[in-house]
């Protein structure tokens, strides 16, 4: 079988290889951002200098637990790209961070450091957005041909 190659064909192939499709974006960019968000949740209390009160410790434990689960999901996505279930887990983690300051109460609004509440709400919004973008990219990739989804 003869193989024909032209400069135009190679350039088109290079252009196609350098432009990731929805699955490539989902697997690389979104998973990388989830990994960074997980790391942030684990170390945020030190960077943001939470006080050593009971409420701040409770907030730190919550963030660390969510961060560890998020890191495990992100690592699982790196090892083997996952379907919608990993996105659903990240979405639930984000929703949990959004509602946790109100549900857990961390010793009362007057005792909970404002920085901890703000960090949880902002990180929750980021996780919800990442999960929704990842679901959208997965949906688009499943509607495209395998070559385009790449």
Secondary structure, DSSP 8 states (H G I E B T S, - for coil): ------HHHHHHHHHHHHS--HHHHIIIIIHHHHHHHHHHHHHHHHHTT--SSHHHHHHHHHHHHHHHHHHHHHHHHHHS---HHHHHHHHHHHHHHHHHHHHH-TT-TTTS-HHHHHHHHHHHHHHHHHHHHHHHHHHHHHHS-HHHH-
